[in-house]
């Protein structure tokens, strides 16, 4: 019996444009020292020599130089045949690193083997012999990216590293953020013909006992009253329609991108505003969104991202403004094909920088404007753990994810 399985031939992990798991003879093509306050490191570009099939591919990696990680750097220098006299003087000459050869093994079990003995490299590459040292390494996994990740990286690469790689995340203490989540669920209930006021009350009540950070004159009771009034105003306006709400609310879109990665987006709704089909995004705010000059909304990068993901040109924001006299704004714009293509290029370029481990800080310190002072990750950048602990929590086990190397090819 014959079966047609679409995509089977393209699923080969050993395709010409990919580096499979296995053993490779490599040559140091470039070595550069990067100084960081907490974790200085060397970046290494390793060009594959054998097997010839993968010649020309370059593996990017790094080796940290912290006191606890110096043994790894020492092993690398010895195994790749670095000058013993320079090593005995604790000197690392980057020009002397270029051209050194060794063997690297990449496997699903995330291990790498390094060896400087080139007299028997062919049998080694063929898997007949292995050097004694085995180093733990973490291959760059296939990643799922999102608009939030791209935005975080473009704002400050160091902040991206703290959040997505080192396992730190901001504590859920901002009342406005939690209220926005509760209001979003109430909007879903509204279109499903459930009781939106009851859903808002239940969701917001779950936050009542938490120690939240309120802005201006906000309080739990005041925000609840504003939310209920906004829901009423939205229903009275009757300008938005969402058919088949269980299908067209909180829609997940996934798009394949370079390097076997995926880009994911969750769209609040696809429906109609004033009878015109469009992509819909809910926003809660304590102030009005600017509407002038005309076309300003088309510059919103999140809407451009969602249009790029869905292919829908017509997009709209429904802004629920919490102020003394609540107001609902209905903002509409059109995203062009050129904008979508530009955003795709921006995503590709940003991911290349992420996977090359480029996490230099973008300091916002410039008085009187001082964005760094409001950044929850400031304590990590300053090396003040007690300050970081007031704003951040760390994923369980993330402290064990310290890198020996990051691989990118």
C-alpha positions as CSV (number, residue, x, y, z in Angstrom):
1,X,0.0,0.0,0.0
2,X,1.3,3.4,-0.9
3,X,0.6,6.6,1.1
4,X,1.2,10.2,0.2
5,X,2.6,12.1,3.2
6,X,3.0,15.7,2.3
7,X,6.2,17.4,3.5
8,X,8.0,14.1,4.3
9,X,11.0,14.8,2.1
10,X,11.5,18.3,3.7
11,X,11.4,16.9,7.2
12,X,15.0,15.5,6.9
13,X,17.1,17.1,9.7
14,X,20.1,16.4,7.6
15,X,19.0,18.6,4.7
16,X,21.7,20.5,2.8
17,X,20.9,23.9,4.4
18,X,20.8,22.5,8.0
19,X,23.4,21.1,10.4
20,X,22.3,17.8,11.8
21,X,23.2,16.3,15.1
22,X,26.6,14.6,14.9
23,X,30.4,15.0,15.1
24,X,32.2,17.8,13.2
25,X,35.7,18.9,12.6
26,X,35.8,22.7,13.1
27,X,38.2,25.5,12.8
28,X,38.1,28.7,14.9
29,X,37.3,31.4,12.3
30,X,36.9,34.3,14.8
31,X,37.2,34.9,18.5
32,X,36.2,38.1,20.2
33,X,36.1,39.0,23.9
34,X,32.9,40.7,25.1
35,X,33.0,42.5,28.4
36,X,29.9,42.5,30.6
37,X,29.7,43.6,34.2
38,X,28.5,40.3,35.5
39,X,29.4,37.7,32.9
40,X,32.2,38.5,30.4
41,X,32.6,35.9,27.6
42,X,34.3,35.0,24.3
43,X,32.2,34.7,21.2
44,X,33.5,32.0,18.8
45,X,32.8,31.4,15.1
46,X,33.6,27.8,14.3
47,X,33.7,26.9,10.6
48,X,33.0,23.3,9.8
49,X,35.8,21.5,8.0
50,X,34.6,17.9,8.0
51,X,32.3,16.4,6.8
52,X,32.9,18.2,3.5
53,X,29.1,18.2,2.9
54,X,28.7,20.8,5.6
55,X,31.9,22.8,4.7
56,X,31.2,26.5,4.7
57,X,28.7,26.4,7.6
58,X,29.6,28.4,10.6
59,X,28.5,27.6,14.2
60,X,28.4,30.6,16.5
61,X,29.0,30.0,20.2
62,X,30.2,31.6,23.4
63,X,32.3,30.7,26.4
64,X,31.9,32.6,29.7
65,X,34.9,33.8,31.7
66,X,33.4,34.0,35.1
67,X,35.4,32.4,37.9
68,X,33.0,29.4,38.0
69,X,33.3,28.9,34.3
70,X,37.0,29.3,33.8
71,X,37.6,25.6,33.8
72,X,35.5,25.4,30.6
73,X,37.6,28.0,28.9
74,X,40.7,26.2,30.1
75,X,39.5,22.9,28.6
76,X,38.6,24.5,25.3
77,X,42.1,26.1,25.0
78,X,43.9,22.9,25.8
79,X,41.7,20.7,23.7
80,X,42.0,22.9,20.6
81,X,45.8,23.1,20.9
82,X,46.3,26.7,22.2
83,X,49.9,27.8,23.0
84,X,50.8,26.3,26.4
85,X,53.3,29.1,27.2
86,X,50.6,31.7,26.8
87,X,48.1,29.6,28.7
88,X,50.7,29.2,31.5
89,X,50.9,33.0,31.8
90,X,47.0,33.3,31.9
91,X,47.1,35.1,28.5
92,X,44.5,34.7,25.8
93,X,45.6,36.1,22.4
94,X,42.6,36.2,20.1
95,X,44.9,36.2,17.1
96,X,46.4,32.9,18.3
97,X,42.9,31.3,18.6
98,X,42.1,31.8,14.9
99,X,42.9,28.7,12.9
100,X,42.9,26.2,15.8
101,X,41.0,23.0,15.1
102,X,39.0,20.7,17.2
103,X,36.0,18.3,17.1
104,X,32.5,19.3,18.2
105,X,29.6,16.9,18.7
106,X,26.1,18.2,18.7
107,X,23.4,15.8,19.8
108,X,19.8,15.6,20.9
109,X,21.1,15.0,24.4
110,X,22.8,18.4,24.2
111,X,26.4,17.4,24.5
112,X,29.5,18.5,22.7
113,X,32.9,16.8,22.5
114,X,36.1,18.7,21.9
115,X,39.5,17.3,20.8
116,X,42.7,18.8,19.4
117,X,44.3,15.6,18.1
118,X,44.0,15.8,14.3
119,X,45.9,12.6,13.6
120,X,42.7,10.5,13.6
121,X,40.0,13.0,12.8
122,X,38.4,11.1,10.0
123,X,37.6,8.0,12.1
124,X,36.4,10.4,14.8
125,X,34.0,12.1,12.5
126,X,32.8,8.8,11.3
127,X,31.9,7.9,14.8
128,X,34.6,5.2,15.4
129,X,36.5,7.1,18.2
130,X,35.6,9.7,20.7
131,X,37.8,12.0,22.8
132,X,37.5,11.6,26.6
133,X,36.0,15.0,27.5
134,X,32.3,15.6,27.2
135,X,30.9,19.1,27.8
136,X,27.3,20.0,28.4
137,X,26.0,22.4,25.9
138,X,22.6,23.9,24.9
139,X,21.7,23.9,21.2
140,X,19.5,26.8,20.1
141,X,16.1,25.2,20.2
142,X,13.4,25.8,17.6
143,X,11.7,28.9,19.0
144,X,8.3,30.4,19.0
145,X,8.4,34.2,18.8
146,X,5.7,36.8,19.3
147,X,5.2,40.5,18.9
148,X,5.9,41.0,22.6
149,X,9.3,39.3,22.3
150,X,10.3,41.3,19.2
151,X,9.2,44.6,20.9
152,X,11.1,43.8,24.1
153,X,14.3,43.1,22.2
154,X,14.1,46.3,20.1
155,X,13.4,48.3,23.3
156,X,16.5,46.8,25.1
157,X,18.3,43.5,24.2
158,X,19.5,43.2,27.7
159,X,16.0,43.3,29.0
160,X,15.0,40.6,26.6
161,X,17.8,38.4,27.9
162,X,16.7,38.9,31.5
163,X,13.1,38.0,30.7
164,X,13.2,35.3,28.1
165,X,16.6,33.6,28.7
166,X,17.5,34.1,32.3
167,X,14.0,33.4,33.5
168,X,13.0,36.7,35.2
169,X,9.6,38.1,34.8
170,X,7.8,41.1,36.2
171,X,5.5,40.5,39.2
172,X,1.8,40.9,38.5
173,X,1.2,43.9,40.7
174,X,0.1,46.5,38.3
175,X,-3.6,47.1,38.7
176,X,-4.1,48.5,35.2
177,X,-2.6,45.4,33.6
178,X,-4.7,42.9,35.6
179,X,-7.8,45.0,35.0
180,X,-7.1,44.9,31.3
181,X,-7.1,41.1,31.4
182,X,-10.3,40.9,33.4
183,X,-12.0,43.4,31.0
184,X,-10.9,41.3,28.0
185,X,-12.6,38.2,29.4
186,X,-15.7,40.3,30.0
187,X,-15.7,41.3,26.3
188,X,-15.6,37.7,25.3
189,X,-18.5,36.9,27.6
190,X,-20.5,39.8,26.0
191,X,-20.2,38.4,22.5
192,X,-20.9,34.9,23.7
193,X,-24.2,36.3,25.1
194,X,-23.2,35.6,28.7
195,X,-23.3,38.2,31.4
196,X,-20.2,40.5,30.9
197,X,-20.8,42.4,34.2
198,X,-20.8,39.3,36.2
199,X,-17.6,38.0,34.5
200,X,-15.8,41.3,35.0
201,X,-16.8,41.3,38.7
202,X,-15.6,37.7,39.2
203,X,-12.3,38.2,37.4
204,X,-11.6,41.5,39.1
205,X,-12.6,40.2,42.5
206,X,-9.8,37.6,42.2
207,X,-7.3,40.5,42.4
208,X,-9.0,42.4,45.2
209,X,-6.9,40.9,48.0
210,X,-3.6,41.3,46.2
211,X,-1.2,44.2,46.9
212,X,-1.7,46.0,43.7
213,X,0.0,49.2,42.5
214,X,-2.7,51.7,41.5
215,X,-2.0,54.9,39.6
216,X,-3.4,58.4,40.2
217,X,-6.8,58.2,42.0
218,X,-7.5,54.6,41.0
219,X,-8.9,52.0,43.4
220,X,-10.4,48.6,43.1
221,X,-14.0,49.9,43.5
222,X,-13.4,52.8,41.1
223,X,-12.0,50.7,38.4
224,X,-14.8,48.2,38.7
225,X,-17.4,51.0,38.3
226,X,-15.6,52.3,35.3
227,X,-15.5,48.9,33.7
228,X,-19.2,48.3,34.1
229,X,-20.0,51.7,32.7
230,X,-17.7,51.1,29.7
231,X,-19.4,47.8,29.0
232,X,-22.8,49.6,29.0
233,X,-21.6,52.4,26.8
234,X,-20.1,49.9,24.3
235,X,-23.5,48.0,24.1
236,X,-25.3,51.3,23.6
237,X,-23.0,52.3,20.8
238,X,-23.7,49.0,19.0
239,X,-21.0,49.6,16.4
240,X,-19.1,46.3,16.6
241,X,-20.3,42.8,15.5
242,X,-18.5,39.5,16.0
243,X,-20.1,36.5,14.4
244,X,-19.4,33.0,15.6
245,X,-17.7,34.3,18.7
246,X,-16.2,31.0,19.8
247,X,-14.4,30.9,16.5
248,X,-13.6,34.6,16.0
249,X,-12.5,35.7,19.5
250,X,-9.0,35.2,20.8
251,X,-7.8,33.6,17.6
252,X,-4.4,32.0,17.4
253,X,-2.3,32.5,14.3
254,X,1.0,30.7,13.7
255,X,3.4,31.6,10.9
256,X,6.7,29.7,10.1
257,X,9.8,31.9,9.9
258,X,13.5,31.4,9.3
259,X,15.4,28.7,11.1
260,X,12.5,26.3,11.7
261,X,11.0,28.8,14.1
262,X,7.4,29.9,14.5
263,X,5.8,33.3,15.0
264,X,2.6,33.3,17.0
265,X,-0.1,35.9,17.6
266,X,-3.4,36.0,19.4
267,X,-5.9,38.3,17.8
268,X,-8.7,39.7,20.1
269,X,-11.4,39.4,17.4
270,X,-12.2,39.4,13.7
271,X,-15.6,41.0,13.1
272,X,-17.1,44.2,11.7
273,X,-16.9,47.9,12.8
274,X,-19.7,50.0,11.4
275,X,-20.5,47.2,8.9
276,X,-16.9,46.9,7.6
277,X,-15.0,43.6,8.2
278,X,-11.7,44.2,10.0
279,X,-9.3,42.9,12.6
280,X,-10.3,44.1,16.1
281,X,-8.1,44.9,19.1
282,X,-9.4,45.8,22.5
283,X,-7.4,48.3,24.7
284,X,-8.1,49.8,28.1
285,X,-6.5,53.1,29.0
286,X,-6.7,55.9,31.5
287,X,-6.3,58.5,28.7
288,X,-7.6,59.1,25.2
289,X,-5.5,57.7,22.3
290,X,-4.4,60.5,19.8
291,X,-6.4,60.6,16.5
292,X,-4.4,63.3,14.7
293,X,-2.8,63.5,12.3
294,X,-4.9,61.3,10.0
295,X,-3.3,57.9,9.5
296,X,-1.4,57.9,12.7
297,X,-2.9,54.6,13.8
298,X,-1.3,52.9,10.7
299,X,2.1,53.3,12.4
300,X,1.1,51.2,15.4
301,X,3.7,48.3,15.2
302,X,1.4,45.8,17.0
303,X,-1.4,46.4,14.4
304,X,1.1,46.1,11.6
305,X,2.3,42.8,13.2
306,X,-1.3,41.4,13.4
307,X,-2.0,42.5,9.8
308,X,1.2,40.7,8.7
309,X,0.1,37.6,10.5
310,X,-3.4,37.5,9.2
311,X,-3.1,39.2,5.8
312,X,-6.1,41.4,6.8
313,X,-5.5,45.0,5.7
314,X,-8.3,46.6,7.6
315,X,-7.6,46.9,11.4
316,X,-9.3,48.7,14.2
317,X,-8.7,49.5,17.9
318,X,-11.5,49.8,20.3
319,X,-10.1,51.9,23.2
320,X,-12.0,51.8,26.6
321,X,-10.9,55.0,28.3
322,X,-11.2,55.0,32.1
323,X,-11.5,58.6,33.2
324,X,-14.0,60.8,35.1
325,X,-16.4,60.5,32.2
326,X,-15.7,57.2,30.5
327,X,-15.4,57.1,26.7
328,X,-15.1,54.4,24.0
329,X,-12.9,55.3,21.0
330,X,-13.3,53.5,17.7
331,X,-10.1,53.9,15.6
332,X,-9.8,52.4,12.2
333,X,-6.9,52.3,9.6
334,X,-5.5,50.3,6.7
335,X,-2.2,48.5,6.7
336,X,-0.4,48.4,3.3
337,X,1.3,45.4,1.8
338,X,4.6,47.4,1.9
339,X,4.2,47.8,5.7
340,X,3.6,44.0,6.1
341,X,6.7,43.2,4.1
342,X,8.8,45.6,6.1
343,X,7.6,44.1,9.3
344,X,8.6,40.7,8.1
345,X,12.1,41.9,7.3
346,X,12.2,43.5,10.8
347,X,11.3,40.2,12.4
348,X,13.9,38.2,10.4
349,X,16.6,40.7,11.3
350,X,15.7,40.8,14.9
351,X,15.7,37.0,15.3
352,X,19.1,36.9,13.7
353,X,20.4,39.2,16.3
354,X,18.8,37.3,19.1
355,X,20.2,34.0,17.9
356,X,23.7,35.5,17.6
357,X,23.5,36.3,21.3
358,X,23.6,40.1,20.8
359,X,22.2,41.3,24.1
360,X,23.9,44.6,24.7
361,X,22.0,47.1,26.8
362,X,20.2,50.1,25.4
363,X,20.5,52.4,28.3
364,X,17.6,54.9,28.7
365,X,19.5,57.1,31.2
366,X,19.3,60.6,29.9
367,X,18.0,63.3,32.3
368,X,15.3,64.5,32.7
369,X,13.8,61.6,30.7
370,X,14.8,58.4,32.4
371,X,13.1,55.2,31.1
372,X,15.6,52.9,32.9
373,X,14.3,54.1,36.3
374,X,10.8,52.6,35.5
375,X,12.2,49.4,34.0
376,X,11.5,46.4,36.4
377,X,14.9,44.8,35.3
378,X,17.0,47.8,36.5
379,X,18.1,45.9,39.6
380,X,19.7,43.1,37.5
381,X,21.5,45.7,35.3
382,X,22.9,47.4,38.4
383,X,23.8,44.1,40.1
384,X,21.5,44.9,43.0
385,X,19.6,41.7,43.8
386,X,17.5,43.2,46.5
387,X,16.1,45.8,44.1
388,X,15.4,43.1,41.5
389,X,13.5,41.0,44.0
390,X,11.1,43.8,44.7
391,X,9.9,43.8,41.0
392,X,10.7,40.4,39.6
393,X,10.3,36.7,40.2
394,X,12.2,33.9,38.5
395,X,10.9,30.8,36.9
396,X,11.7,27.7,39.0
397,X,14.9,26.1,37.9
398,X,15.9,29.0,35.7
399,X,19.0,29.5,37.8
400,X,20.4,26.2,36.4
401,X,20.2,27.4,32.8
402,X,23.6,29.2,32.8
403,X,25.1,28.7,29.4
404,X,28.4,27.2,28.5
405,X,27.7,28.0,24.9
406,X,24.9,29.1,22.7
407,X,24.9,27.5,19.2
408,X,23.6,29.3,16.1
409,X,24.2,28.3,12.6
